[in-house]
């Protein structure tokens, strides 16, 4: 059960943190192997950024994502740079608040940024909404595993807000329609 997951958005959206949390969930709470890589630099302050995670039930011999089967896209520029060439058999979870293009692969629209602002009052948790949706749609890790990993990873004092964001992601994915 190997999954290659690519996250993309713009710097400041928590793209790298999302990948770290997913990898932590896989390793610490689901008993799998995982490796996480990231691209940042000038991208870290507003340009397209990318982070990736490989999750497998066997040891991972090469740490670079070469054939992603799951995409989490949180900005139009991120889509254009890292998601536009997604293969037809891939699954994409995209933030419909900020991504206007639609891929040739299967996808689900999650209005994460809009819901983070309107429902939770903090757009900074849009990435956690997307993690919740990703897990609900793909089952790449168990819901309990992602919850524990989020609690391990977010700043103290923000646990309640982040759990609300994760659960909102679950709900939005249940209501959404895979295209």
C-alpha positions, -999 to +999 in steps of 0.1 A: +000+000+000+023+028-012+010+063-016+029+093-029+012+126-017+021+160-031+010+191-012+012+225-029+001+260-023+019+293-015+043+301+013+026+307+046-003+283+041+013+255+061+021+232+032+052+218+048+035+214+082+007+195+065+031+170+050+050+166+083+017+159+102+006+134+076+040+116+078+038+116+116+003+101+115+015+073+092+046+064+112+037+071+148+000+061+148-006+038+118+026+017+120+037+025+084+069+039+070+070+075+057+094+100+043+088+137+038+105+162+015+100+198+008+108+227-015+111+261+000+133+291-003+120+322-021+088+302-022+084+303+015+072+339+014+043+339-011+054+319-041+044+283-049+057+259-023+056+221-024+060+193+001+056+156-004+052+125+016+056+088+007+037+064+029+043+027+026+039-005+046+074-015+035+107+004+039+111+033+015+143+030-005+141+063-024+128+094-006+116+114-036+081+114-049+082+103-085+047+094-093+022+111-070-012+094-067-027+120-043-025+158-046-035+184-021-036+218-039-042+250-021-034+278-046-037+284-083+000+289-087+006+257-068-018+239-092+000+253-122+035+244-110+029+211-092-006+197-101-014+204-137+003+172-149-015+149-125-021+115-140-057+104-148-057+078-120-046+103-093-069+119-067-067+156-061-081+175-031-082+212-041-091+243-022-119+256-043-116+290-026-082+296-043-078+271-072-098+279-103-085+253-127-098+217-127-076+187-134-081+157-157-079+133-128-105+126-101-109+155-077-130+170-049-135+206-042-130+217-006-136+255+001-110+253+029-098+289+030-133+303+028-146+280+056-115+286+078-123+324+076-161+322+078-167+293+101-136+292+123-126+329+121-089+320+113-077+314+078-045+299+092-062+266+097-072+260+061-044+235+058-058+214+087-092+215+070-075+201+039-058+174+059-092+163+073-107+162+039-077+143+025-080+116+051-117+113+048-115+110+010-084+088+006-081+069+039-043+073+035-042+072+073-068+065+099-088+095+113-076+087+148-040+088+135-043+122+119-061+136+150-032+124+173-006+138+149-023+172+147-024+174+185+013+165+186+022+191+160+003+223+165+013+251+189+001+247+225-032+266+230-044+260+194-054+223+198-091+230+200-092+252+170-071+227+150-094+198+159-124+219+149-107+225+115-099+188+111-135+178+118-148+205+094-125+190+068-141+156+074-176+171+071-168+191+039-154+159+023-185+139+032-207+166+016-185+170-014-187+151-046-157+134-063-156+146-099 
